[in-house]
Amino acid sequence: MSIQDLSSVQDRSMIGATTLASAATIVPKTKFTRITGTVAIQNITPPTDGYHELIFMIVDDHLGAPVFSTGGNLDMPGVMSTSFGVVVIFYFDPRNKKYYTVGQTTFS
């Protein structure tokens, strides 16, 4: 993996967006990842040990099921339920090895 795969500057030589099935722990390889499935994600395995941002787009309708949940390395005030088309951004703090989110956006 190249550090450029996590960069905000991308070109066609990069891997591009990937798709992962939701699981208790996911392992993203690029900055932008599509998430399928309805299993609540509790941990994100960091693709690098320094500060980085990850963007997830929900591509299945979860019908109110939790997509991101507490209990792992996601520092959130509670369970985050989302639906199709929602984009969630996480920031990784390498000092305490936690991900923080600043919100979510839905497009219709």
N, C-alpha and C positions, 0 to 999 in steps of 0.2 A: 504494500500500500504506500502511496505517495502522500506526503502532507498536503499536496495540492488537491487531493480528493476531498479534503475538508475545507478548502479555501472558498471564499465567496466569489472568487474570480475563476470561472470555468471556461473551457473550450471543448471542442468536439473530440479531442484526444483523451479527455478524462473518462472515467468509468461511467459517469452519468447517474441518474437516479436509480436506486435499487428498490426491490420490493421484499419485505419480510413478513412472515406470518407472525402474529402476536403470540407471545409466550411469556412465562414469568420473567425470563431474562432474554433480551435481544442483543445482537451484536451487529450494529450498523457499520458499514464500510465506507460510506460517503456522507456528505453533509445533508443531503436530501434523501429521505427514505419514505416509501409508501408502506403503510401498515395494513395488512389484511387480517381477518379473523376476529374472534371475540374474547380471547383470553386476556385478562388484565396483566399489563406489563408492570413489574415491580422494580426491575433492575435493567440498566443499560450498561453493557460492557464498554468502557471508553475505548475508542479507536486510537487514542493517543493519550499520553499522561499529562499534557499541558492543557491550558485553557482552550476551549473550543465551543462551538455552537452546533447543535443538531436540529434539523427541521424534519418533522414527521407530518405526513398527510394521511388521514384516515380514508381508506378507499372501500370499506365495507360499512353498511349501516349497522350500528351496534344496538339499536333499539333500546337505548338507555343503559346498556351494560357498561361497566367501567372499562376504560381503555388504559389509563395509567393509575396505578395504585400506590399507596404508601407501604412502608415496611422494608423497602430495599434502599437503593441509593438515589431515589427520587425524593427530594425535599419539597413536599407540597402540604398545604393545610388539610388536605383530604383527598378522597378519590375523585378523579376527573372522568366524567362520562362525556362522550362526544358522539358525533354522528358523521355520516358520509360527507366528505369535502372539507372537514375541519383541518386546519393547519396549526400545529403546536410547535413552539420553539423552546428548546432547553439550552441552558448555559451550564457548562461544567466548571466547577471550582476545584482546581487541583489540590488546594490546601486541605480540604476535608473530603475530597473524592465524592462530592454530591452534585446532582443535577438540579437546577432550579428552572422553573418556567415563568415566563412573563405574561402568559395569556394564550388565548386561542382565537382563531379567526375562522369564520364560516363563510363560504362563498355559495351563492345559489345560482 
